[in-house]
Amino acid sequence: MQAGCRVAIIGGGPSGIYCALTLLEMSKNVDITVFERGMPLSTLLPTGGGRCNLSHNLNNGDDFKEFAKNYPRGEKFLYSIFSRYFLSETRDFFKFIGVDTYSGTDNRVFPVSNSSSFVAKRMLEKLKNQSRVKIIKKEVKNVKDLAGFDKVVIATGSKTGYELATAYGHTVTPLAAALCGYITKQKYPPGVVLSTTDGDILFTHQGISGPFAYKHSSINAYKPYPFKLEVPLIDPEALSTAIAASGKKTFLNILSQFVPKSLASVLSEHGERQACHIKKEEIKRLEKLVFDVLSPDSKGETVRAGGVSLKEINSNMQSKINEHVYFCGEVLDIDGFCGGFNLQSCWSTAAVAALSITGAISK
Ligand SMILES: Cc1cc2nc3c(=O)[nH]c(=O)nc-3n(C[C@H](O)[C@H](O)[C@H](O)COP(=O)(O)OP(=O)(O)OC[C@H]3O[C@@H](n4cnc5c(N)ncnc54)[C@H](O)[C@@H]3O)c2cc1C
């Protein structure tokens, strides 16, 4: 890398700012300009419900291939990225900027402060008052605006900004909502939570949300709507046994042993009957809950499937079409499940792009 290398980072979200921090740390020869059209790191603030679920400590962070299975798109591409920059490097880096982290019983990694605004503050503080870093409030609309830079890092996320990638000759794979709720034909009492082996279902006014919907919307991101989604509800054998033991109770009473009462009351028309009079077909019908999924609930969209094609990017996050251009974060055709996987791919791709620019990792 030549002395005084001028790097433009487009997008001041988690990946863009992490890239800037890594560049700053790794080289004294870079001048960094971050272009952000809004508030830097505003997209970090709602993460983890304000707690910032910044990664996932799967198998003590040893097995990046197992970790990469949590990306419906990008799994194989991430092998080479995670093999060079993964959980321990990320946690060390956060520690270095004053953000201690912990992993909870469910292995999700959070800052000890449990505060995404604290994380954002620490990240931005590190960039503040650095003569080599400028953060400019501007929406970059044209690659001509970037002509004076030696390297350009595109970190524009998944909502907009693809026109820059396409202007550099890149292909954007079809975009689709992922990690979102669903609008369903069937409506159940909003606010009720049903636990399933595939994660909790949170019923909403429009349909369903919560971990079950997130997982399925991620896996089925490109499935044409409408489609049917089934979830095991009440094991017929267990229900029959409960009825045999207390047949004089109302059916609603028995059902409430298996599902929340407010859900039980809308599951069967025969709730007030004595359970012993319930027909076998009714018991069989309750074996599963079937949803007619009409569309994604775009209001709750967390990430987007699709993005800049990984075929056109090398393992150093550098464009194969234009060697001055790098990509990181959600602008890429990479998306993960809920649980810190999306931010980990942001940190890792951003760091590898920065390390590659500084020459700290070889081509
Ligand atoms: C509600 C919510 C909760 C989430 N919680 C978690 C979580 O707990 N854990 C997890 O792993 N993931 C979570 N995610 C996903 C995670 O937030 C994203 O994966 C991450 O923000 C992507 O970072 P990014 O920097 O690549 O893109 P973004 O966060 O989208 O940032 C891109 C930035 O670029 C700017 N920009 C775009 N185009 C231009 C342009 N042309 N010129 C200048 N600036 C531009 C945008 O204004 C934006 O600030 C959550 C997402 C949401 C919506």
The ligand as an ORCA input file, in Angstrom:
! r2SCAN-3c Opt
* xyz 0 1
  C     -34.335     -4.140     14.316
  C     -33.076     -4.876     13.948
  C     -32.406     -5.599     14.915
  C     -31.247     -6.308     14.581
  N     -30.591     -6.986     15.563
  C     -29.475     -7.681     15.249
  C     -28.744     -8.356     16.268
  O     -29.061     -8.269     17.457
  N     -27.657     -9.081     15.892
  C     -27.244     -9.168     14.585
  O     -26.265     -9.859     14.307
  N     -27.880     -8.481     13.608
  C     -28.968     -7.736     13.918
  N     -29.610     -7.027     12.937
  C     -29.001     -6.980     11.589
  C     -27.853     -5.945     11.582
  O     -28.317     -4.742     12.152
  C     -27.371     -5.703     10.157
  O     -26.895     -6.922      9.643
  C     -26.261     -4.646     10.138
  O     -26.749     -3.395     10.578
  C     -25.697     -4.471      8.732
  O     -24.657     -3.532      8.825
  P     -24.098     -2.780      7.540
  O     -23.154     -1.754      8.045
  O     -23.606     -3.746      6.548
  O     -25.380     -2.087      6.882
  P     -26.338     -1.001      7.528
  O     -26.472     -1.225      8.966
  O     -27.559     -0.997      6.690
  O     -25.557      0.368      7.328
  C     -25.379      0.922      6.055
  C     -25.182      2.415      6.218
  O     -24.874      2.962      4.948
  C     -25.567      4.174      4.776
  N     -25.699      4.373      3.332
  C     -26.359      3.574      2.455
  N     -26.200      4.038      1.203
  C     -25.415      5.146      1.296
  C     -24.883      6.055      0.328
  N     -25.122      5.915     -0.970
  N     -24.117      7.090      0.760
  C     -23.863      7.258      2.099
  N     -24.346      6.422      3.051
  C     -25.100      5.373      2.650
  C     -26.870      3.971      5.506
  O     -27.426      5.209      5.886
  C     -26.435      3.126      6.706
  O     -26.086      3.925      7.813
  C     -30.755     -6.292     13.247
  C     -31.432     -5.543     12.273
  C     -32.579     -4.838     12.615
  C     -33.293     -4.036     11.546
*
